[in-house]
Amino acid sequence: MYLPDCPAASLNRRQWIGWTAAASAMMAGEAMAQPLPASAPRNAEGESSLVVAQIVDLTFSQQDVSRDFLVGSRSAWQDLNARGGVRGRAVQHVTLETDGTPAGLKAAWQAAHRQTGCMALSGCVGNTAAAGLVALQSSADVASPLAMVAPWLHNAVTDAQAEATFEVFPDHQLQIAHAIKTHASLGVKQIGVVFATAQVQQQSQAYVLQAARNLDLQAQILPLPGAGGPADSQLTNPSQTIILFVGGTPELHAFTSNLVAPPGRQCFVVALADVNLQVLAQMGGMPKGTSIIATQAVPLITSSLPVVRAYRDALSRFFDEAPSPQGLAGFIAARYTAEILGGISGPITRASMLAALQRRNDVNVGGYVVAYQGKKRSNAYVTQSMLTQDGRIIG
């Protein structure tokens, strides 16, 4: 589904949930990715707008991350255009929604390629969609490849995939290492680990265990949620006071709703960047004696960094929304893409955009520095916020 920057983008969270449910029902029998407009609008000098496409998975399991990420990106592009665009040219930001299937993802990817004015894919989200796009990018033989900039991606890309994919945010391995290191420094010797699903466990278990070994911590893998029988008691009454949870917001809410903290002790559940604490707080049901710590792939939304202040300001001007780490990530993805576009010497084309990204020059996005060593990202902003048992978010 082609979603231009339209009033639907300004719906608040409750309105959005109702809108996407209705939209999903209407689109059940049709392709989710429609062709983009044949040509981009032109300015007074006859120059066409620069088109940037964002492929977004808004299915239920991805919605709480993808929606905030998308709103953050739209805030950045609208703010940029209000200030004159890139070298006097507006940026037409278009969104292609997918239905979570490989066929839908490929259709969206092909639709972006068919738009000759499209310069790049920017801020593709969530993780499953981004990983699928990395595979499409690296396996396809296209005459004019599109660069994929700042995707929301949990696993680092290989050197071969890095030819057309440019990571900005720290992956799960870096997030987990940061989360575990924090607690190891406090003298914790053992943590429990809960994976939301068998698929998540298969993807993540190896580097969770490796991160624990690197810090001389013992990581006990707990049963999968819903296993039934005696396994459930290990989840509802864990012996560990630090639990690392790898999964999304709905799965985390289901897990913590049944959690019973050890008598007389505080239990901390450490989640990763796919967890939206604002949504979790709205869902309610925090168990007594438990706090949730979310490890985030961006600076704190209360930070004084210029990019964070710019995000909060743009969000307040263009959308009826509260700031969130996922929204800040979307804002940074768009701002980084715009910085690369604006730094190109000569005509801005797909080829010149890809070449500019492949140089991997350091870029300072309002205090958020994107830097590389070879083809690998060499810096990582990992922060943490906490949802207390009384529903307050700290950090």
VENGI-V152980 format. One record per residue. N is the residue number from 1. RES is the residue in one small letter. OMEGA is omega in radians with two decimals (999 if undefined). D_LAST is the distance of its C-alpha to the last C-alpha in whole Angstrom. Layout:
N:RES:OMEGA:D_LAST  N:RES:OMEGA:D_LAST
This chain:
1:m:3.09:36  2:y:-3.13:36  3:l:3.08:33  4:p:3.06:33  5:d:-3.01:31  6:c:-3.10:32  7:p:3.12:31  8:a:-3.12:30  9:a:-3.08:27  10:s:3.09:26  11:l:3.04:26  12:n:-2.98:23  13:r:-3.11:22  14:r:3.11:24  15:q:-3.13:27  16:w:-3.12:26  17:i:3.10:26  18:g:-3.12:30  19:w:-3.09:31  20:t:3.10:30  21:a:3.12:32  22:a:-3.13:35  23:a:3.13:35  24:s:3.13:35  25:a:-3.12:38  26:m:-3.01:40  27:m:-3.05:39  28:a:-3.08:40  29:g:-3.10:43  30:e:3.13:43  31:a:-3.09:41  32:m:-3.12:37  33:a:3.13:38  34:q:3.14:40  35:p:3.05:42  36:l:3.08:40  37:p:-3.06:42  38:a:3.14:45  39:s:-3.12:44  40:a:3.09:41  41:p:-3.14:42  42:r:3.10:43  43:n:-3.06:43  44:a:3.13:46  45:e:3.12:47  46:g:3.13:47  47:e:3.13:44  48:s:3.06:42  49:s:3.02:39  50:l:-3.10:37  51:v:3.02:36  52:v:-3.10:32  53:a:3.10:32  54:q:3.12:29  55:i:-2.97:30  56:v:3.05:28  57:d:-3.12:28  58:l:3.03:27  59:t:-2.97:29  60:f:-3.05:27  61:s:-3.09:25  62:q:-2.88:24  63:q:-3.03:23  64:d:3.06:20  65:v:-3.01:19  66:s:-3.09:22  67:r:3.13:22  68:d:3.12:18  69:f:3.14:19  70:l:3.13:22  71:v:3.08:21  72:g:3.11:19  73:s:-3.14:22  74:r:3.09:24  75:s:-3.10:22  76:a:-3.10:23  77:w:3.12:27  78:q:3.10:27  79:d:3.13:26  80:l:-3.12:28  81:n:3.10:31  82:a:3.14:31  83:r:3.03:31  84:g:3.08:34  85:g:-3.14:33  86:v:-3.12:34  87:r:3.09:37  88:g:3.13:38  89:r:3.10:38  90:a:3.04:35  91:v:3.08:33  92:q:-3.12:34  93:h:3.14:31  94:v:-3.10:32  95:t:3.05:31  96:l:3.14:33  97:e:3.08:32  98:t:-3.11:33  99:d:3.11:34  100:g:3.13:32  101:t:3.07:36  102:p:-3.13:37  103:a:3.12:40  104:g:3.13:37  105:l:3.14:35  106:k:3.11:38  107:a:3.11:40  108:a:3.13:36  109:w:3.12:37  110:q:3.12:40  111:a:3.10:40  112:a:3.14:38  113:h:-3.11:40  114:r:3.12:43  115:q:-3.03:42  116:t:3.14:43  117:g:-3.10:41  118:c:-3.07:38  119:m:-3.06:36  120:a:2.88:33  121:l:-3.07:31  122:s:3.02:28  123:g:3.12:24  124:c:-2.95:26  125:v:-0.04:24  126:g:-3.00:24  127:n:-3.10:24  128:t:3.11:28  129:a:-3.13:29  130:a:3.12:28  131:a:3.09:30  132:g:3.12:33  133:l:3.07:33  134:v:3.12:33  135:a:3.11:36  136:l:-3.12:37  137:q:-3.02:37  138:s:-3.08:38  139:s:-3.04:41  140:a:3.07:42  141:d:-3.12:45  142:v:-3.07:45  143:a:-3.08:46  144:s:-3.03:43  145:p:3.05:40  146:l:3.01:37  147:a:3.05:34  148:m:-2.97:31  149:v:3.00:28  150:a:3.06:24  151:p:3.05:25  152:w:-2.91:22  153:l:-3.08:23  154:h:-3.11:23  155:n:-3.14:26  156:a:3.12:27  157:v:3.07:30  158:t:3.12:33  159:d:-3.14:35  160:a:3.14:37  161:q:-3.08:35  162:a:3.11:33  163:e:-3.10:36  164:a:-3.14:35  165:t:-2.99:31  166:f:-3.08:28  167:e:3.07:25  168:v:-3.01:22  169:f:3.11:19  170:p:-3.10:19  171:d:-3.10:21  172:h:-3.09:20  173:q:3.10:22  174:l:3.11:20  175:q:-3.12:16  176:i:3.13:18  177:a:3.12:19  178:h:-3.11:16  179:a:-3.11:15  180:i:-3.13:18  181:k:3.14:18  182:t:-3.10:15  183:h:3.07:17  184:a:3.13:20  185:s:3.12:19  186:l:3.08:19  187:g:3.10:22  188:v:-3.11:22  189:k:-3.11:25  190:q:3.04:25  191:i:2.99:23  192:g:-3.14:24  193:v:3.10:24  194:v:3.04:24  195:f:-3.06:25  196:a:-3.11:25  197:t:3.09:28  198:a:3.13:31  199:q:3.10:31  200:v:3.12:27  201:q:3.13:28  202:q:-3.11:31  203:q:-2.88:29  204:s:-2.96:26  205:q:-3.06:28  206:a:-3.09:30  207:y:3.00:27  208:v:-3.13:25  209:l:3.14:27  210:q:3.12:28  211:a:3.11:24  212:a:3.13:25  213:r:-3.13:28  214:n:-3.11:27  215:l:3.14:25  216:d:3.07:28  217:l:3.03:26  218:q:3.11:28  219:a:3.11:26  220:q:3.11:28  221:i:3.13:28  222:l:-3.11:28  223:p:3.06:31  224:l:3.08:30  225:p:3.13:29  226:g:-3.12:32  227:a:3.11:34  228:g:3.07:36  229:g:-3.11:38  230:p:-3.13:37  231:a:-3.11:34  232:d:-3.12:32  233:s:3.08:32  234:q:3.13:30  235:l:-3.11:27  236:t:-3.13:27  237:n:-3.09:28  238:p:3.10:27  239:s:3.13:27  240:q:3.08:24  241:t:3.05:21  242:i:3.13:19  243:i:3.02:20  244:l:-3.13:19  245:f:3.14:19  246:v:-3.09:21  247:g:-3.08:21  248:g:-3.06:20  249:t:-3.12:18  250:p:-3.14:22  251:e:3.12:23  252:l:3.12:20  253:h:3.12:20  254:a:-3.13:24  255:f:-3.06:23  256:t:3.13:21  257:s:-3.12:23  258:n:-3.05:26  259:l:3.07:24  260:v:-3.12:25  261:a:3.08:23  262:p:-3.09:25  263:p:3.08:27  264:g:-3.12:25  265:r:3.06:23  266:q:3.10:19  267:c:3.12:19  268:f:3.06:16  269:v:-3.10:16  270:v:-3.14:14  271:a:-3.10:15  272:l:-2.91:15  273:a:3.07:14  274:d:3.13:17  275:v:-3.14:15  276:n:-3.06:13  277:l:3.12:11  278:q:3.11:12  279:v:-3.12:16  280:l:3.12:15  281:a:3.12:14  282:q:3.14:17  283:m:3.06:20  284:g:3.08:19  285:g:3.11:21  286:m:-3.13:18  287:p:3.14:20  288:k:3.08:21  289:g:-3.09:19  290:t:3.03:17  291:s:-3.13:13  292:i:3.08:12  293:i:3.13:10  294:a:3.05:10  295:t:-2.97:11  296:q:-3.08:11  297:a:-3.11:14  298:v:3.04:12  299:p:3.08:10  300:l:-3.12:6  301:i:3.04:8  302:t:-3.09:7  303:s:3.09:9  304:s:3.09:12  305:l:-3.13:14  306:p:-3.11:17  307:v:3.12:17  308:v:3.09:13  309:r:3.12:15  310:a:3.11:18  311:y:-3.12:16  312:r:-3.13:15  313:d:-3.12:19  314:a:-3.14:21  315:l:-3.13:19  316:s:-3.11:20  317:r:-3.00:23  318:f:-3.03:24  319:f:3.09:22  320:d:-3.00:22  321:e:2.96:18  322:a:3.12:14  323:p:3.07:12  324:s:3.10:11  325:p:3.14:11  326:q:3.08:14  327:g:3.09:16  328:l:3.11:14  329:a:3.10:16  330:g:3.11:19  331:f:3.14:19  332:i:3.12:19  333:a:3.14:22  334:a:-3.12:24  335:r:3.11:23  336:y:3.10:24  337:t:3.14:27  338:a:3.11:28  339:e:3.13:28  340:i:3.11:30  341:l:-3.09:33  342:g:-3.10:33  343:g:-3.12:34  344:i:3.05:37  345:s:-3.14:40  346:g:-3.10:43  347:p:3.07:43  348:i:3.14:40  349:t:3.05:41  350:r:-3.09:39  351:a:-3.14:41  352:s:3.08:40  353:m:3.13:36  354:l:3.14:36  355:a:3.13:38  356:a:3.12:35  357:l:-3.11:33  358:q:3.05:35  359:r:3.06:35  360:r:3.03:31  361:n:3.07:31  362:d:3.12:28  363:v:3.11:26  364:n:-3.14:23  365:v:3.11:21  366:g:-3.13:20  367:g:3.06:18  368:y:-3.03:18  369:v:3.03:21  370:v:-3.10:23  371:a:-3.11:25  372:y:2.94:28  373:q:-2.95:30  374:g:3.12:33  375:k:-3.08:32  376:k:3.05:29  377:r:-3.04:25  378:s:3.09:25  379:n:-3.12:21  380:a:3.04:18  381:y:3.08:14  382:v:-3.13:12  383:t:3.13:9  384:q:3.00:7  385:s:-3.09:5  386:m:2.99:7  387:l:-3.09:9  388:t:-3.08:11  389:q:3.07:15  390:d:3.02:15  391:g:3.12:13  392:r:3.06:10  393:i:-3.11:7  394:i:3.11:4  395:g:999:0
